[in-house]
Amino acid sequence: MSDEVLSLARQYASVLGWRLIPLYALGSRAKRPRGSRWPERSTNSIDRIENWYASYKDDSEGISFGVVTGEGSGIFCIDVDDPDKGWLDLLEDKGELPKTPTVLSGSGGHHYYFAYPSDRVVSSGTSIPVKGVDIRAEGGMIVLPPSPHPSGNTYEWLNSPFDSTIAECPAWLLKAIKEQAGNTDWLPLDAVWDVDQNGHLHHYARMLIHTDWDEDEIRQHFLTKWRSGEIPDTDPLNKWTEASILEPVASGIKAALDQMEAKVPNVNGSEPQQPLRFGSPLGLTDEDNAIRLAYYFDRKVLYATGPGWHVWDTQRWRHDPESLLVGRLAERTTRRIQAEANQHGGKDAERLRKWAKASRNVSRIQAMVSLGRKQKDVKIEHEELDGDATVELLNVADCTLNLRTLECKTPDPMDRITKVCPYPWDSEAPHDEWLQTLDYAFGGDQQMIDFLQRAVGYSLTGLVPEHMFICWGALGMNAKSTIMENLYGAIGSDYATSFNARAVMGAGNENFALSTLAGMRGSRFATASETGENDFLNEDLVKAVTGGDTLSVKFMRQDTFEYRPRFKVWVRTNNRPKVKSTDDPIWRRLVLIPFTNQVPVEARRPRYEVDEMLTAERPGILRWAIEGAQQFFERGFDFPPQVVAATAEYRADNDPIGMFVSENCELVKDESCYRSEFKRQLDYWVQEQYNWRKGPSTMKITEYLQSHYDVGVESTGGNSKYIGIKTLAEPEEWEGR
């Protein structure tokens, strides 16, 4: 849980731009902010968030995080404590809410996240005329998943903000909030002030710098309110003065401008650019907005030809195929245009303010995103993602790990890694139940267990020198499904991928195969299960995906792109796929791992018990796999005799000519048979034995017989014979079969 808390906190801050505060996670103070003046202490600085985490993670009251709602984070929340107290009736009357990020709270309530209004401010603590519903907005905060709840439950995302757009609040709901708040809590931005402490003046001054006002107008606004008595003296012994009003206001303005003008190194690693403080305004076109997007979020976004947009989430470049995340950054860019207006006066400022408002239109946001992908500072070739320099690296939850040396380093956006495992590297993570499961599956054969560990470890790397296509299967009750599913869970769905076996079978259509392979770019551990009883491997495709050569693929209705596969294919099935070819190039790739043992009856337990124990050990299973990678680097592969024998048997079972000769022919030096008759009998035989429409071609038969049995060929009078072999069945015996 603790690693997930920090990992998600980083993403909330870096990807969404939310301002976080640390909370007590346990005990009587659970869910409360740690420390005072938390609105002013809120931040989206990764360094500060990591420092908070390091300071409190071992404390008896633990640490979780909340988001400060309001303009600073760009969100406000509808907190529904008990939907049955009128909320459901309200929705039935007014209509369903739009799809938006939603949290299931620990108490069973719901938190609905909406985009903060661009033209008004709503204060936290307001409500709507329904019991059990509160508004978390300006001056408020709300607990974030995966924080624990005093009930023992945890806060969970029902709709994640990383997978869905933050919706605009429905007009009827905004109206209900406004009517309930009256004229005190719901006010236009030009009438916002607070009287509690200097910190609130600082906070609202920071907020107002993002509006249409310049610095002098903001200062004058607060002085006017003070002089009119609307900012009253709260302490008769400590009267407000003009200076005491302007001091926190000035610090708020400076803090906001400093944040906006932070120097940002670009995505290609060059020196930081100068702040975007224009001598004259940047143009007011969609192209200019695309330039702004590329500038303000230069280290946060990149566009790769083929796969598309990616957003840096402090651990990896998260793929954003629907442009949801980059679209959110485009929305934030429009707020920066308002800040640009504050750097100018007169007509320039007015034009920028109008353009900022126009840019919030959906079509303008879409245009900014579309044109942004052409900006040279964010555009890269897709080969740079998960490239050659990363083949011995594995991104885990707490670092980027070198699989050869086990050295850890902080994730670096310049590595261009798009994947991450769900668990940290822990050299002491327990895995006793996992080892026992392997022992049952292989009957205590440590040589086979060690081979499996090296094969899985090799699959964690991006190396493909072994050109292996791994099959494993046997009868049931041998734990092979349990083993595969927990390997997949430990490695995680970034590096591991599960695909439909039809994509590598002869029956699969080309578009389906190309689309499936497109989605496997960057994966390393590719699994498929349950091929059909009569499925044939697409041998050319198997050679292509295991050979390290470049593949040309495409997603449905998108452009073709190329990549070199890094994944190793594991097929789990009780029906081994059939192989037509007897040639070495395909059989050098196929590796059969036999599961010939069943779990002893006395050791069998309900599947849910086994899954529960192994799920708890997944950090240890990842440790086992990583140690397998080290063993691969140290000794490579030496195939156990059990694997060699099982693969040889598999090959023999897929050798129709050899099987036909052994069962229906006799090798005799002075005997012969017509080639056409041999071909006809073989065709009948493979129809019966393999359910094939016809057998191999005459040329294939001839090459096979010459290379395997030293059979000759003789042509007489237009009829060709095989010399040194005869069929045992008479020709008429096959008639009508």
VENWO-V788628 format. One record per pair of residues at least 6 apart in sequence whose ideal C-beta (glycine too) atoms are under 7 Angstrom apart, sorted by the first residue. I is the first residue (numbers start at 1). J is the second residue. Records with the same first field share a line. If there is no record, write none. Layout:
I=J ; J
This chain:
1=146
2=57
3=397 ; 398 ; 424
4=146
5=63 ; 64 ; 65 ; 146
6=53
7=315 ; 397
8=145 ; 146
9=20 ; 49 ; 65
10=46 ; 49 ; 313 ; 314
11=162 ; 313 ; 314
12=18 ; 20 ; 67 ; 144
13=20 ; 44 ; 46 ; 49
14=46 ; 300 ; 312 ; 313 ; 314
15=162 ; 311 ; 313 ; 325
16=161 ; 328
17=44 ; 74 ; 332
18=44 ; 67 ; 73
19=42 ; 43 ; 44 ; 67 ; 68 ; 72 ; 73
20=42 ; 43 ; 44 ; 49 ; 65 ; 66 ; 67
21=33 ; 38 ; 41 ; 42 ; 65 ; 66 ; 68 ; 141
22=34 ; 52 ; 56 ; 63 ; 65
23=31 ; 32 ; 33 ; 34 ; 64 ; 65 ; 66 ; 143 ; 147
24=30 ; 31 ; 32 ; 34 ; 61
25=61 ; 62 ; 63 ; 64 ; 147 ; 148
26=61 ; 62 ; 148
27=61
29=61
30=150
31=143
33=66 ; 141
34=56
35=41
37=199
39=68 ; 139 ; 199 ; 203
40=199 ; 202 ; 203
42=68 ; 72
43=49
46=314
52=63
53=63
56=63
57=63
64=143 ; 147 ; 148
65=144
66=141 ; 142 ; 143 ; 144
67=73 ; 141 ; 142 ; 144
68=141
69=75 ; 76 ; 77 ; 124 ; 136 ; 137 ; 140 ; 141 ; 142
70=76 ; 116 ; 137 ; 138 ; 139
71=116 ; 121 ; 138 ; 207 ; 210
72=207
74=115 ; 116 ; 332
75=113 ; 114 ; 115 ; 116 ; 166
76=114 ; 116 ; 122 ; 135 ; 136 ; 137
77=111 ; 112 ; 113 ; 136 ; 142
78=112 ; 133 ; 135
79=109 ; 111 ; 133 ; 134 ; 136 ; 142
80=87 ; 109 ; 110 ; 132 ; 133
81=107 ; 109 ; 132
82=109 ; 132
83=110
85=130 ; 131 ; 132
86=130 ; 131
87=130 ; 132 ; 133
90=130
91=97
94=172
97=112 ; 170
98=167 ; 170
99=159 ; 164 ; 167
100=112 ; 113 ; 114 ; 159 ; 164 ; 166 ; 167
101=113 ; 157 ; 159 ; 160 ; 161 ; 164 ; 166
102=110 ; 111 ; 112 ; 158 ; 159
103=110 ; 111 ; 145 ; 155 ; 156 ; 157 ; 158
104=110 ; 156 ; 158
105=111 ; 149 ; 155
106=149 ; 151 ; 153 ; 154 ; 155
107=149 ; 151
111=142
113=161 ; 166
114=166 ; 167 ; 168 ; 169
115=166 ; 167 ; 168
118=360
119=189
120=186 ; 188 ; 189
121=138 ; 187 ; 189 ; 192
122=135 ; 137 ; 138 ; 177 ; 181 ; 185 ; 186
123=137 ; 138 ; 139 ; 185
124=135 ; 136 ; 137 ; 138 ; 139 ; 140
125=140
126=135 ; 177 ; 180 ; 181 ; 185 ; 186
127=133 ; 134 ; 135 ; 180
128=176 ; 177 ; 180
129=176 ; 180
135=177
136=142
143=155
144=155
145=154 ; 155 ; 156 ; 157
146=154 ; 155 ; 156
147=154 ; 155
148=154
149=155
162=325
164=324
165=324 ; 327
166=328
177=186
178=186
189=208 ; 211
192=204 ; 208
193=204 ; 222 ; 225 ; 230 ; 231
194=200 ; 201 ; 204
195=231 ; 232 ; 234
198=248
201=222 ; 245 ; 248 ; 249 ; 252
202=248 ; 251 ; 252
203=252
205=218 ; 248 ; 249 ; 252 ; 253
206=252 ; 255 ; 256
208=218
209=218 ; 253 ; 256 ; 257 ; 339 ; 342
210=256 ; 335 ; 338 ; 339
211=338
212=338 ; 341 ; 353
214=342 ; 349
215=253 ; 342
218=249 ; 253
219=246 ; 249
222=245 ; 249
223=242 ; 245
225=231
226=240 ; 245
231=240
233=239 ; 240
260=336 ; 339
261=275 ; 277
263=272 ; 273 ; 275
264=272 ; 273 ; 298 ; 299
265=271 ; 272 ; 299
266=273 ; 298 ; 377
267=298 ; 299 ; 302 ; 377 ; 378
268=377
269=414
273=295
276=295 ; 296
277=343
278=340 ; 343
280=348
281=340 ; 344 ; 348 ; 351 ; 352
282=288 ; 291 ; 292
284=351 ; 355
286=364 ; 367 ; 368 ; 371
287=371
289=333 ; 359 ; 364 ; 368
290=368 ; 371 ; 372 ; 375
291=375
292=333 ; 336 ; 337
293=329 ; 330 ; 333 ; 368 ; 372
294=372 ; 375 ; 377 ; 378
296=333 ; 336
297=329
298=377 ; 378
299=312 ; 413
300=311 ; 312 ; 329
301=309 ; 311 ; 326 ; 329 ; 378
302=310 ; 317 ; 378 ; 380
303=309 ; 373 ; 378 ; 379
304=310 ; 380 ; 381 ; 382 ; 385
305=381 ; 382 ; 561
306=382 ; 559 ; 561
307=319 ; 382 ; 385 ; 521
308=321
309=320 ; 323 ; 326 ; 373
310=317 ; 318 ; 319 ; 320 ; 418
311=318 ; 320 ; 325 ; 326
312=413
314=411
315=395 ; 411 ; 420
316=395 ; 411 ; 417 ; 418 ; 419 ; 420
317=385 ; 413 ; 416 ; 417 ; 418
318=325
319=418
320=326
323=369
326=369
327=365 ; 369
330=365 ; 368 ; 369
331=365
333=368
334=356 ; 359 ; 360
337=352 ; 355 ; 356 ; 359
338=353 ; 356
340=352
341=349 ; 352 ; 353 ; 356
344=352
358=364
372=378
373=379
382=561 ; 563
384=416
385=416 ; 418 ; 522
386=416 ; 417 ; 418 ; 419 ; 462 ; 522 ; 566
387=416
390=415 ; 417 ; 462
391=461 ; 462 ; 463 ; 566
392=402 ; 403 ; 404 ; 461
393=400 ; 401 ; 402 ; 415 ; 417
394=401 ; 403 ; 421 ; 460
395=411 ; 417 ; 419 ; 420 ; 421
396=421 ; 423 ; 424 ; 425
397=420 ; 421 ; 422 ; 423 ; 424
398=424 ; 425
399=408 ; 409 ; 410 ; 425
400=408 ; 409 ; 411 ; 412 ; 415 ; 417
401=408 ; 425
403=460 ; 461 ; 626 ; 629 ; 630
404=633
406=630
408=425
418=522
419=494 ; 495 ; 522
420=494
421=491 ; 492 ; 495 ; 622
422=492
423=490 ; 618 ; 619 ; 622
424=619
425=626
426=619 ; 623
427=623
429=619 ; 620 ; 623
430=617 ; 620
431=617 ; 620 ; 621 ; 623 ; 624
433=613 ; 614 ; 617
434=614 ; 617 ; 620 ; 621 ; 624
437=479 ; 482 ; 483 ; 614
438=449
440=479 ; 599 ; 600 ; 603
441=478 ; 479 ; 480 ; 483 ; 595 ; 597
442=448 ; 449 ; 597
443=597
447=640
448=640 ; 642
451=640 ; 643
452=593
453=624 ; 628 ; 631
454=628 ; 631 ; 632 ; 637
455=470
456=487 ; 625 ; 628
457=625 ; 626 ; 627 ; 628 ; 629 ; 630 ; 631 ; 632
458=466 ; 568 ; 629 ; 632
459=524 ; 525 ; 568
460=524 ; 625 ; 626 ; 629
461=629
462=524 ; 566
464=548 ; 566
466=637
467=546 ; 547 ; 588 ; 589
468=546 ; 568 ; 589 ; 591
469=542 ; 546 ; 569 ; 589 ; 590 ; 591
470=568 ; 569 ; 570 ; 591 ; 593
471=571 ; 576 ; 590 ; 592
472=480 ; 572 ; 593 ; 595
473=480 ; 572 ; 573 ; 574 ; 576 ; 595
474=594 ; 595 ; 596
475=598
477=598 ; 599
478=595 ; 597 ; 598 ; 599
479=599
480=572 ; 595
481=572
482=610 ; 614
484=527 ; 572
486=614 ; 618 ; 621
487=621 ; 625
488=496 ; 498 ; 527
489=615 ; 618
490=618 ; 621 ; 622 ; 625
491=525 ; 622 ; 625
495=523 ; 524 ; 525
496=523 ; 525 ; 527
497=520 ; 523 ; 526
498=527
499=516 ; 520 ; 526 ; 528
500=516 ; 528
501=528 ; 529 ; 530 ; 531 ; 571
502=508 ; 512
503=512 ; 513 ; 516 ; 517
504=537 ; 538 ; 541 ; 542
505=531 ; 535 ; 536 ; 537 ; 538 ; 577
506=536 ; 537 ; 538
507=535
508=538
513=541
514=553 ; 554
515=554 ; 555 ; 556
517=551 ; 553
518=553 ; 554 ; 555
520=526 ; 567
521=563
522=566
523=567
524=566 ; 567 ; 568
525=567 ; 568
526=567 ; 568 ; 569 ; 570
527=570 ; 572
528=571
529=572 ; 573
530=573
531=571 ; 573 ; 575 ; 577
532=575
533=575
534=578 ; 691
535=577 ; 578
536=577 ; 578 ; 580
537=577 ; 579
539=579 ; 581 ; 586
542=586 ; 589
543=585 ; 586 ; 589
544=551
545=551 ; 565 ; 569
546=569 ; 589
548=564
550=562 ; 563 ; 564
551=562 ; 563 ; 565
552=560 ; 562
553=560 ; 561
554=560 ; 561
576=650
578=654 ; 690
579=586 ; 654
582=655 ; 657 ; 704
587=651
590=647 ; 650
591=643 ; 647
592=643 ; 646 ; 647 ; 650
593=643
594=642 ; 646
652=658
656=686 ; 690 ; 695 ; 696
657=682 ; 696 ; 701 ; 704
658=708
660=682 ; 685
664=681 ; 685 ; 727 ; 728 ; 729
665=725 ; 726 ; 727 ; 728
666=726 ; 728
667=709 ; 724 ; 725
668=724 ; 726
669=724
671=724 ; 725 ; 726
672=721 ; 722 ; 723 ; 726
673=721 ; 722 ; 725 ; 726 ; 727
674=719 ; 721
675=698 ; 720 ; 721 ; 722
677=731
678=701 ; 722 ; 727
679=698 ; 701
680=734
681=727 ; 729 ; 734
682=695 ; 701
683=694 ; 695
684=734 ; 737
686=692 ; 695
702=713
705=711 ; 722 ; 725
709=725
710=724
711=722 ; 723 ; 724 ; 725
712=723 ; 724
713=720 ; 722 ; 723
714=721 ; 723
